[in-house]
Every structure is written in structure tokens, then in C-alpha cells.
Amino acid sequence: MRQYEIFEVKIQGEEPKGSQVEVDVKGRFFHNGTEQIVRGFYAGEDTYIVRFYPEEAGSYTYQIEGVAGAVSEEACIECKPTEKNRHGMVRPYETHFRYADGTWFYPFGTTVYAFSHQEDERVAETFETLAEAPFNKIRMCVFPKHYDYNHNEPPYYAFEKTEGKWDVHKPCMAFWDRLESHIRKLDEMGIQCDLILFHPYDNWGFSKLSREEALVYLDYVTRRLGAFPNVWWSLANEYDLMDYEMEDWECFAQFLHDHDGWGHLLSNHQIVCPWDFSNPNTTHICHQTSELDFLSGQIRKFQKPLMVDECCYEGNIPWDWGNISGFELVHRFWTVCMQGGYCTHGETYLNEEEVLWWSKGGKLVGESPARIGFLREILESLPGPLTFSGRDITEESFEQMKKAIPEEARQEPFVKLMLKLPWEEARGMANPGREMAGNCGDDVYMKYYGRHRKSSGTFALPKENRYDVEVIDVWEMTRTKVLEQVNGEVQVPLPGKEGIAVLARKR
């Protein structure tokens, strides 16, 4: 057994009578005076498996209970320390993410919804592309997808049928073996698997499972995949298009929390109505939006990490969510990251085969991935994650600001107008030219000017330190040092073009 890696115990026994999901097989693992109970699963061919994920090195003892009521002898095993390329499970830390060993994790994700439902050749091609791409997270569905440019039948389905109907108590072992082989491969590549558990784009009936059936399905998912360190639970893609009620979704979130065993990341994705991110089982914010300028307010409100998992895709298909330019997608990444959030890539370029990366994978042809990788390199070179430090006027602070305006200034035309306007109308006027700025303590200060084409910019740097300042071209991927050993209020020369950022680093 090795720290941060799955440890498996296989037990031979007869095929379960009745449900192949609700099997009474479990392991008891003891370490440093603590006990953890892990539910096992039936894997087909008269084989039961208990999977354990050790988060600490050292000595363990364990017993297996279940098959035919038998209890195994207590076994001892030494868990070796992790290898250098393993950091453990990603979990929330304040408003960011980090691995179990304390290493920061900055998610730079991509979307390949039906990745695991393509033929083996396409899957292999997608893995080859991911190996050269800058992405360390992938959004993918458990169930196959039926939508534009994605009408193929999958190689396997999640369940067998009984009397012509999907039987959630009979998992299709070939399906689950194949899915978990893909998740294992992603883990070996250092890629987090944001696993979408439900979605509405369905031609087979998986989106119509009853609550009871859905819970049986989630039971098998958590038993079988719960020990994978690179899995995130995404309750759904566009949950608000499905027929489940809010209490169903809350039930699913609670079930995952109660049966997970290791506290994986969990969130939910909307098309219109955002999930309630104050939900106690929800670990982070997940948004589909192209309105990105005020996301810092969401981070402040919920005090959780924020992922924009859809902000439109680079591509050329007729639908507006899939035809923004590479520059626009890169611009959106920078806008989100400068506010202390994280963003997700997608690509929808049409071709004769109708193999679009966002759904089937294959090869990337867009211009944004290299620039997203450039941003990732910059953020990972910083001493820690960015905290938004730009101006962020809220309704509450706006009311306080109005009260503080001196009497002699209240007759100025602009001020008079602002005093009369309700917040909904005043918001855009109260935040003109809002700067996207962030910092890492007093070690690093950054600004991103986005679509503005300034010939110069200002930086207010601490007077007690000295800083080197560089100008970053986010599209050309260049970094040019323009000032050295400066502090206080400094003027920074800029090239007067879009997509320019400035970084000041303490010497």
C-alpha cells in the first residue's frame, strides 16, 4: 500500500442474489487509533472489491466483512510514503484549492462531455492530445450524451436491462471497467476528473430515473469510484433543465456527502438558476455564465472557491455559446483568474466528421490552449493564489458611499444622478473602468486591462519594499520587464493594445 494511491482487496464469492449494488461487503481499516469503514462493491465474475485510499503513511491493520457472512483474519500492511508526483486529493482551502500535502492546485480545465462514450481509437487520440495540452482537469459525463454533433451510440451502457427497462441493481461491468480505466489514466497524467453524474441531454432514459433509482446508482458510484483521488462530484450539467425537484438535488448531495468516505469536491452546474452554494455539502461554486466582471462578489458571499465551468467555447458552430474567438476565451480566463476564481476551456470547431472536442474529444485545433497554458505557468510561478484587490462596489457599500458624500458635492450633476438611481441601475455607473487586480500578500501585485488599450497605467506599491515590474501580452505570450526596484505610486508604460497585464514582484 502506498500513500495517496488506491489499495484494493479482492474477495471471491458467489454472485449476489437480488441487487448487485446493495451488497453487504465492507472493510475495516485501523491506523493510529482510528477506524474507517469502507463499503465494497460487486465487480462481476464472482468477485467483490473493497477499495481503500490511505492518506497517511505508516502501519495499518484491516479486516474484510461480508461475503457469505464471513469475516477475514486481521491483516497488517505497511503503507509506504507517497512518490514525488503524488500530492493527494484536492480539497477546498478557504477560497482556493490545494492538495492534501498542502501544494496549491490551480484548476485549468477543459470540457469533453462524451469522452468515455467514444470508440477506443478516439479515446486514445484524446489522451494523446491531453498529454500535450495545458489542462489539469476535465469535465466528463457518466451517462452518454445525445445532442447536436453527438448522436453516436456508446460502446456500453451503465446498466443491464430487466424486462426491457434499465435495472440500476444490475450494473454493466464492461461499462464501469471502461469508465474507471479512463479515470485511472487521467490520474496517472495528473488530471482531475470532474465527473458529471446527471444531465438532461438523453436519448436512453437515464435522465428519467426515479429518486429511488438514482440513489441506487449513486450508491454504486460511491462504492466503486469513491477511493479515486482525482474524482470530483458534479451533481449535474444544467441541473435546472431536469425534472428533479430541489429536494431531490439536496437529497443527492447529502447522499454523496454521507457515502463518499473521503470528502471529494462536490458542486452543481446550472443553465439559468444557480445552485445554492451555501448548501453545506457543496464545496465550491460552479457557474455557467459569460457575465464575468463581478464574480469576486460570489467568492466574498459564499467564502468558497469558484469555478466558471462554462463561459462559452472557442469555435465556429451556429450557436452563440460555441463561436467565440480564441482571444475572447483567453480574455475570459484572465478576467476570472484575476478575481481569484478559475475558468474552464471548451472547443467547438465544426469539421466534416462532426468530431468536436467539447463533446467527443479527438484533437485540439484552437488558438486558446497555448495561451491558457501561458496563464497557468504565470499563476503557478506565484508564491500563492491571487486574492482580488480591485474595486468591487456592492449595494451595501454603495449606500454607505452615498451617505459619506459631503454636502457641497451633492449638487454636482453626476452625484445628483447617482443619488437618485436605484442600485440595479447605478451598478454599471458605480463601477466604471473597474480594474481586474489581484495580489499575493505584498509579494506580488497584478493588473489585467482586458479590452482597454492604455498607453500607461498606475500601480500603488508598498513603499517599504522594492518591486520589479513587467508587462505581459496575454496573446503574444511575452513578458517584458519595464521597471526595476520601484515602490509607491509608479507609472507603467503600456503598449496601447488589448490583452495586456502587468505584474509587480517583490525583489
MODA-V591207 format. One record per backbone hydrogen bond with DSSP energy under -0.5 kcal/mol. NH is the residue of the N-H (numbers start at 1). CO is the residue of the C=O. Records with the same first field share a line. If there is no record, write none. Layout:
BEGIN
NH = CO  CO
END
This chain:
BEGIN
3 = 80
4 = 54
5 = 2
7 = 52
9 = 50
11 = 48
13 = 46
18 = 16
20 = 169
23 = 21
25 = 23
26 = 65
27 = 38
28 = 63
29 = 27  36
30 = 61
31 = 34
34 = 31
36 = 29
38 = 27  36
40 = 25
41 = 49
42 = 20
43 = 47
44 = 47
47 = 44
48 = 11
49 = 41
50 = 9
52 = 7
54 = 5  52
58 = 79
60 = 77
61 = 30
62 = 75
63 = 28
65 = 26
66 = 70
69 = 66
70 = 67
72 = 64
75 = 62
77 = 60
79 = 58  77
80 = 1  78
86 = 83
90 = 229
91 = 98
93 = 96
96 = 93
97 = 105
98 = 91
99 = 103
100 = 89
101 = 87
102 = 99
105 = 97
107 = 105
109 = 107  343
110 = 137
111 = 345
112 = 139
113 = 358
114 = 359
115 = 112
117 = 114
118 = 115
122 = 119
123 = 119
124 = 120
125 = 121
126 = 122
127 = 123
128 = 124
129 = 125
130 = 126
131 = 127
132 = 128  129
133 = 129  130
136 = 108
137 = 108
138 = 192
139 = 110
140 = 138  194
141 = 113
142 = 196
146 = 201
147 = 145  150
150 = 147
160 = 167  170
162 = 165
165 = 162
167 = 160
168 = 166
170 = 167
172 = 158
173 = 171
176 = 172
177 = 173
178 = 174
179 = 175
180 = 176
181 = 177
182 = 178
183 = 179
184 = 180
185 = 181
186 = 182
187 = 183
188 = 184
189 = 185
190 = 187
191 = 186
192 = 136
193 = 230
194 = 138  192
195 = 193  232
196 = 140  194
197 = 195  234
198 = 235
200 = 237
202 = 200
208 = 205
209 = 206
214 = 210
215 = 211
216 = 212
217 = 213
218 = 214
219 = 215
220 = 216
221 = 217
222 = 218
223 = 219
224 = 220
225 = 221
226 = 222
228 = 225
229 = 227
231 = 228
232 = 193
233 = 265
234 = 195  232
235 = 233  267
237 = 198
238 = 236
239 = 269
241 = 238
242 = 239
248 = 245
249 = 245
250 = 246
251 = 247
252 = 248
253 = 249
254 = 250
255 = 251
256 = 252
257 = 253
258 = 254
259 = 255
260 = 256
267 = 233
269 = 236
274 = 272
277 = 275
279 = 276
282 = 279
283 = 266  281
284 = 266
285 = 305
287 = 307
289 = 287  310
292 = 290
295 = 292
297 = 294
298 = 294  295
299 = 295
300 = 296
301 = 297
302 = 298
303 = 299
305 = 283
307 = 285
308 = 342
309 = 287  307
310 = 287
311 = 312
313 = 321
314 = 346
315 = 324
316 = 348
317 = 322  348
322 = 319
323 = 320
324 = 313
329 = 325
330 = 326
331 = 327
332 = 328
333 = 329
334 = 330
335 = 331
336 = 332
337 = 333
338 = 334
339 = 335  336
340 = 337
341 = 336
342 = 306
344 = 308
345 = 109
348 = 314
350 = 348
354 = 351
356 = 354
358 = 347
359 = 356
360 = 356
361 = 356  357
363 = 361
371 = 367
372 = 368
373 = 369
374 = 370
375 = 371
376 = 372
377 = 373
378 = 374
379 = 375
380 = 376
381 = 377  378
382 = 379
387 = 439
389 = 437
390 = 437
398 = 394
399 = 395
400 = 396
401 = 397
402 = 398
403 = 399
404 = 400
405 = 402
409 = 406
410 = 406  407
412 = 409
416 = 412
417 = 413
418 = 414
419 = 415
420 = 416  417
421 = 417
425 = 422
426 = 422
427 = 423
430 = 426
431 = 427
432 = 429
434 = 431
436 = 448
437 = 435
438 = 446
439 = 387
440 = 444
441 = 439
443 = 440
444 = 440
445 = 504
446 = 438
447 = 502
448 = 436
449 = 500
452 = 449
457 = 492
459 = 490
461 = 459  488
465 = 462
467 = 486
468 = 505
469 = 483
470 = 503
471 = 480
472 = 501
473 = 478
474 = 472  499
477 = 473
478 = 473
480 = 471
482 = 469
483 = 469
486 = 467
488 = 461
490 = 459  488
492 = 457  490
493 = 491
494 = 455
496 = 454
499 = 450
501 = 472
502 = 447
503 = 470
504 = 445
505 = 468  503
506 = 443
507 = 466
END
